[in-house]
Amino acid sequence: TPQELEQRANCKSRVWGQTCCSEDMIEEECVLPDMEDGEFIQWLNMGAYCKGLASTFTIVPHPADKYVFVQDQR
C-alpha cells in the first residue's frame, strides 16, 4: 500500500561532499525539503564513479552497498 510522504518546508540549499575542499561542492544552488540527521539524498545514474569518488578523508565511512533489481515491465 503506497504511503503519502510527509509534507515539509522547502529550503534553498547547497550540497557538499565529505571533504573540506572547495571543489567538493556538488550542487551550488538547489531547493530541498528540510532534512533530518540520518536521511539521504539519492543521485540516480551515477555510473561507475559513485563508489570511486567516495572518500574517508573526514572520517565518514563509505556507505554500505545496496543492490536493487527492477524487473523490466516492457
C-alpha positions in Angstrom: 0.0 0.0 0.0 1.6 3.3 -1.0 2.1 5.8 1.8 1.8 9.5 1.4 5.1 11.3 2.1 5.2 13.8 4.9 5.0 17.4 3.6 8.0 19.5 4.6 9.1 23.1 4.0 11.5 23.5 1.1 14.8 25.3 1.8 17.3 27.0 -0.6 20.3 24.7 -0.2 23.9 23.8 -1.2 25.0 20.2 -1.3 28.6 19.5 -0.3 30.7 16.3 -0.5 32.5 15.0 2.5 35.9 16.7 2.1 36.9 20.1 3.2 37.9 21.1 -0.3 36.1 23.9 -2.2 35.9 21.7 -5.3 33.7 19.3 -3.4 30.5 21.3 -3.9 28.0 19.0 -5.6 25.1 21.5 -6.1 25.7 25.2 -5.7 22.0 26.1 -5.6 19.0 23.8 -5.3 15.8 23.6 -3.3 15.5 20.6 -0.9 13.0 19.7 1.8 14.1 20.3 5.4 16.1 17.2 6.2 17.0 15.4 9.5 20.2 13.6 10.5 20.3 10.1 9.0 18.3 11.0 5.9 19.9 10.6 2.4 19.8 12.3 -0.9 19.8 9.8 -3.8 21.6 10.6 -7.1 20.4 8.4 -10.0 22.6 7.3 -12.9 26.0 7.9 -11.2 27.5 5.1 -13.2 30.9 3.7 -12.3 32.1 6.7 -10.4 29.8 6.9 -7.3 31.9 4.5 -5.2 35.2 5.5 -6.8 34.7 9.1 -5.7 34.0 8.2 -2.1 36.5 9.4 0.5 37.1 8.7 4.2 39.1 11.9 4.5 36.8 13.4 7.2 36.3 10.0 9.0 33.0 9.5 7.3 32.8 5.8 6.4 31.9 4.6 2.9 28.2 3.9 2.5 27.0 0.3 2.5 26.4 -1.3 -0.9 22.7 -1.8 -1.6 21.6 -3.6 -4.8 18.2 -3.0 -6.3 16.9 -5.2 -9.1 14.0 -4.0 -11.1 12.1 -6.3 -13.5 11.6 -4.7 -16.9 7.9 -4.4 -17.4 8.1 -3.6 -21.2 
